[in-house]
Amino acid sequence: MKNETDPVTITPCPDGPLLVRGDFLIAPAPGREPEAPGRRVVALCRCGKSGIPPMCDGSHKLVGFRAPAPEAAPEDSPRSD
């Protein structure tokens, strides 16, 4: 059962898939009913070459997929009191 206080998190792996953690549903195709993936962590393809979309099958390694580097978190600005 879903705990409303536990958020779903999505973490991009460097040059790899998106890791989705939490209690979520995946729509297999537009217009189809979303389904529970059967586990709490899945890897979603970002390279577009997976043989089992939307899941990652490791094809990103074979095709040399490169994802843009994430932006750095903004630094805290000094407070002036």
N, C-alpha and C positions, 0 to 999 in steps of 0.2 A: 504494500500500500504506500502511496506517495505521501511523504512528509512535506507539507507546504513550506517549512522553514529551511529545508535543504535545497539550495538552488542547483540547477543544472549548470555545469561548467563546460566550456569548450576551450580546449588548449591546442593551438597550432604547434605541431612538431616541426622543428627546423627542416625544411625541404622534404616534408612528409605529410602525413594525414592530419586531420583534425581529430583529436581525442575528445569524445563527448562522454561526460560522467554524470550520473544521476538517474532520475526516473523520468523517462521521456518516451515519445512515440516517433516513429519514422513513417512518412507517407511513401509507399513504394513507387508511386507515379502520380502525376496530377490527376485529380478526380477519384483516386482510390482511397479507401479508408486507412488511416494511420494504424500501424501495428507496433506492439511492444517488441523490442529486439531480443528479449529473452536474457539479457544481461545488463549490468549497470554501467559498463564501459564499452564503447565501440570506437573504431577508427574509421572515419569517413574520408573517402578519396578526395584529394585536391588536384591531382594531376590530370584527371580525365581519362586515364588509360586502364583503369581497373576492369577486370573481367567479371567482377561481381558488384557492380555499382548499386547503391551508393557506398558500399563498404570498400575499404582499402585491401588490396591483395599484394602489396609490395611492389607493384609495377613502377612506382615513382623512382625506385632505385635503378631499374633497367633503362628507363628513358632519360635519366639525368635531370629529373624535375628539380627546379630551384624556385623557392618561394622568396618574395621580397622580405628583407629583414624587418622585424617589427620596429615601430617607432619607440624611442626611449621614453620612459615616463618623465613627465615634466618635473623639474626640480622644484622643491618648495622655495618660494620667494621669501626673502627675509622680511620679517614684520617690522614695521616702523610704528612704534608707540609714542 
